[in-house]
Amino acid sequence: MMDNHISDRAKNGFLAMGGVLGAIGASSCCLLPLVFALSGISGAWIGTLTRLAPYQPLFLAFAGANVGYGFWRVYRKSRAICGGPSCGTSVSHRMTKAVLWIAAALVVIAATTEWWIQLLI
């Protein structure tokens, strides 16, 4: 029989990437066009990104839930002492924590874009 068990390390990685993707989705209406313009990427297609603005709260909720649950899974005290290969290495734990912190920063930036963008313009 096949074992469909996903390791805790993979679950944490999926949560971290879900937070990053949700933050990118939340910033796609407002922040992403500004980043493209500042980096020299332009085109009429950038204006179509504003159609995603009504979905920004959903993207923020998705990203916040992923980041929050990811932080809970990574920083909670483990009940069992783990020593096998399914536990991962200290490098993978540090990588997951770094991606979670980057995702958290992206979520905060995306959530507060309307406030601080006025300071730049």
Secondary structure, DSSP 8 states (H G I E B T S, - for coil): -------HHHHHHHHHHHHHHHHHHHHTTTHHHHHHHHTT---GGGGGGGGGGGGHHHHHHHHHHHHHHHHHHHHS--SS---SGGG--HHHHHHHHHHHHHHHHHHHHHHTHHHHHHHH-
